[in-house]
């Protein structure tokens, strides 16, 4: 088992897996900025929502959301190339710009415009030239952006390593010399992607975006982006944590393309006022992930052991904001056979029950607004579905999780109390 876990950890430290993780972390500032406007727009107060819709201020708040989600592939391609080039000790900015240009070479310069004929009421689709479809640079283009970012940066590094660059005299300023050095690698990379674009035009797909989305992203999103994928994601995080591996970092490094695509699609739907295509990911990864340990934290206020009583007070401020490391290491949860059972079951129960109450109409579905996992869960849930039922349901979930943990907590507390009494009995 130790060798198996060591292999998993080593795998996450491989260059390209690390670049994937660092690349998505690199665009966190943009996604967080967009989520702030999401949250402001989602405040579930009737008067505020009426003001947004009647004043036009709601449409204004949608602009930062749109430039986040609808342009996500552009941020991704630059960030991936930047991180990969830096891992080879090359100019990350130059690689990012070249990758961005390569991605735009593959992007079709036509877009579909949909209008309604006032006479017949029929939808009329018009092809617009010299325009870029937001679907090509938004959530549907994320997988291609990852591939292009990594490939363009790797070609850039390859050409530089072979010395394929214009070398200027030492007397030339470094910024000018750098421009000429990047000219040949950048031009050759562009030639490669021009050939790819031409080849795509000979296929039934027509474009690289359509090819990657059709054979890779869409099938993966159906498998991993659905309800089953969410459950697997949450369970794997908990299982790895039990063995002392940071489950969030490990699983996210593998599933971040799916997470990012689902989040971007949800935000685009939210900005457009349409239902979220991946509602489970809206509440599952943000709300349900930290509720279990918060419930355990609250139970510890009833503990008889000194260890759990002290931990309850220390960890509560962070647990309220879904920062669970104090609980993870203070309990400790790692290799904890007793509390490990509810630890794994908690997110599964929470997600299943949440889906049930939303399906039968007791709780409103998420709007697609981006959440922030560091906002207290009841508030976050209310912002995600822009309804007071989200707040109330999250409180109910905390109580349910307390009931789930309670019998296991009693056993763990009894053992901790017995361990504390052993030194006293010895004296």
Phi, psi and omega in degrees: 000318180299319179294322179297314179294324179295321178295321179296313180298317179298324179298319180292340180268358176299152187307309187285328175293320179292322178296319177302313181294313181294325180297316179287327175295330181294334179261012181299324181299320180291314182293323178292319178300317177294324181292331178297317177291327173303312183295319179298318181289338186265001182305118188280060176243123186305315182296321179294316179295323177295318178298318180298318185282328184271332184270343185086357180293330178297320178294325178294319179292338180286342183296310177298329178294317182293318182287348174275305186279319185284348177241019187302322182297328180293315177297319184295314184296320179293314184295318180298314181295319180301310183294321180292316179297319178297327179293339175260011181060039176247172182292105183292322181295316179298318178297320180296317179295317179297318178296320177299315177298321179296319179296320180290331175299322180279347185277125180294140181263040174225148180218155180264131177249126183253128177225167180246127177290118183295336182281315184257341183079007181275150177281131180245123180258123181242135179272122183256126179275157179055043177220150181250126178287134179297334179295332181285332182247006179256219186297327181287345181258006186295315181297318177295322179299321178297312182296313182294318180301313181290316183291316181296318179294321180293322176294319178301313179294319180301313182294321178293319179297331179275000180077019181276077181207160179271113183270123179262157178299157181296338181286343180285135178305148186298324181292324177287318179299319180297322179299316181289325179296325182276349186296310183291311177301320179294317180296318179295323177296319178298319179300317180301314183284336171295319177297318178299316180298317179298317179297322178297326180293342179271352180264164177297338181286325177089315181227159178294325178300314181294322181295307183294319180293321184287318186261346184235298188292312183299312177298318179295322179291327177293323181278304185272335184275354181271193183295319179296320178297323178296315180298316178299317180301311183292320181292317181298321178301314182293319182297314180295323178299322180299333180263014175084013178256136179295097187299321182298313181294319183292308184291323179296325180298331180271326188252004184300323176303319178291317179300314182294319179296317179295316180296317180295319179295319178296317181292322177297318178295320179297315180296328181273352180078025179250161182299146179292128181287337180231067185295328182299321181291337180294314182262336186291308185279340183264315189264308190286341186294323186256359185293322184300311181290331173295318178298317178296321177301317180293323178296328183294345175290344177261006184292155175262337180280145180294324181301310182288326178297315179293318181296323180303316182287321183290318189274340186302313181304322179280324180297326179299332180254024174061026172262103194258000183303319177302322177289320182300314186265341180275334183295314343278154180272337183295129180058029180266101185294323184289301184282349179295331181295303178292334178301319179281321183288332187306305181295328179294311179299317182297316181290317180297315180292323179296317178297321180296310183292332176285323180294321182274358173092008179286329180233140181291146177288154176298147181277344186105354178298143180286137179260172176230120188291349181265005172270136178313136190307314180300319179292318180299318180295321179295324178287326182291323179251006176051043183206147181295337181296332177296319179296312182295317182297323180294323175296320177297319179299322179297317178296317179299318179292326175297318177295323179293318182282336193306307182297325179287324178296321180300318179294315181296320180293322179297318179293319179296321178295319179296321179295325179289331182278341182302312178298324180293317180294325180294324178290000000 
